[in-house]
C-alpha cells in the first residue's frame, strides 16, 4: 500500500490499563499532528472498557479518524463463548448502517447517472408498488429516504420465500399514514428503494455495489455475504430461536434480509473497522466539499443529503442519513452539523465535518440475545468520551442533553 492512504493505515491497539491520562491541549487549539492519538484517546478507551466489562456487549471496536490521523481500539471478546479479542479486522454485521453505506451511497450514484429522480413517484419505476392500501401513487423516492413515505416500520417475516417473491411482497405492503405526514423509520421503505435501483440497473444490488463502489474504493473486508473461510474473524450475533434455531454467525442477523438471500437495502452488509473508517473519511470529504484522497470522489450533492431536511417538521432525518437530536447516539458534543446512523446489532458511525472527525463503534450487543439493557446509551457515552478526550473544553451543542 503506497501514498497517503497507506501511510495513514497505521493502527493503535493499546491496553487502556497501560495508558496514563492524556496531556490536555490548549483550549480551542488544533490537534497537533505529532501528538500520540492513542494516548490522547486513552480516556475514551477506558470508557469503552468499562461498558464492555459491565456487560453492554461481548466486545467492541472503537475507530476514530481525526484530521487524517487514525486510532483503532478493540476490547472484550468476540462472543460470550469465545474469548478471542476482536481487532481492527474483525467483521461485524452492520445492520442498518447498510442503509447509509450501501443504499444511500448507491442512490446518490443513481441520481448522478440520471437513472432516478428523487421527486419521482416510486410507481414511475415500479408500477406494482401502487398495490396495497393508501395513496401509494404519491410516494416518492425522497419520501423513502426521509422515512416519511407512510410505509410501516417492518414487513412480516418472509418465511421460506424466494428473494424475488419477498421483494414483491414488500412492494405490496400498504401505507399506515399519508405520505409526508410523519416520520416512521421503515425497513420496508429501504427494501422498496433497493428494488427501484435493481430495476433500473438490471442487476442484484450487492453485485452493483461491489462493482461500482467497494472494489474501486479498495475496501478489503466490506461486503455482503462474507465467505465461509472468514468465519473465525466474524463476530457472532444472536441465538435465533425462531427462524434458524442456532447462533447466527457469518450470515445476516436481520431475519428479513436473511430471507432475501442476505442482500437487502436495509441490512446485510458486513465490514471491519478499517474499511468503515475509510468510508467515513470518504463521507467526511463529501460533506465538506473537499478532495478525497482516493480513487472515487463523493457525488457533488453529498453535503445536501447529510443535513436535516426538517420534513416532516421537527424530524432529524437527512436523505438516508440522520442528524443529532437532543438525545442522540452522537452524544452531546458533536456539532449540529454532524451526521450518522446506527445499526440494531450495536453499530454506529458519526461524522462531524467542522471538527473533521469520524467516530465508529462496532459491537455485537445482540450476542447471545437482543435483550441487552446494559447497552443503553453506550454509543453516545463513547462518542462524548472521544470528543472530550480530544477537546477538553468542548461545550455541548445547543439543546443537547
ABEGO torsion letter per residue (X at the ends): XBEAAAAAABBBBBBAAABBBBBBBBBGBBBBAABBAAAAAAAAAAAAAAAAAAGABABBBBBBBBGGBBBBBBBEBABAABABBBBAABBBBAEAAAAAAAAAAAAAAAAAAGABBAABBAAAABAAAABEBEBAAABBAAAAAAGAAGBBABBBBBBGBBAAAAAAAAAABBBABBBGABBBBBAAAAAAAAAAAAAAAGBBAAAAAAAAAAAAAGBAABBBGBBAAAAAABBBBBBBAAAAGBBBBGBBABAAAAAAGGBBAABGBBBBAAAAAAAAAAAAAAAAGBBBBBABBBBAAAAAAABBAGOBBGBABBBGBBBBBABBAAEAABBAABBBBBBAAGBBBBBBAAAGBBBBBBBBAAOABABBAAAEAAAAAAAAAAAAAABAABBBBBGBX
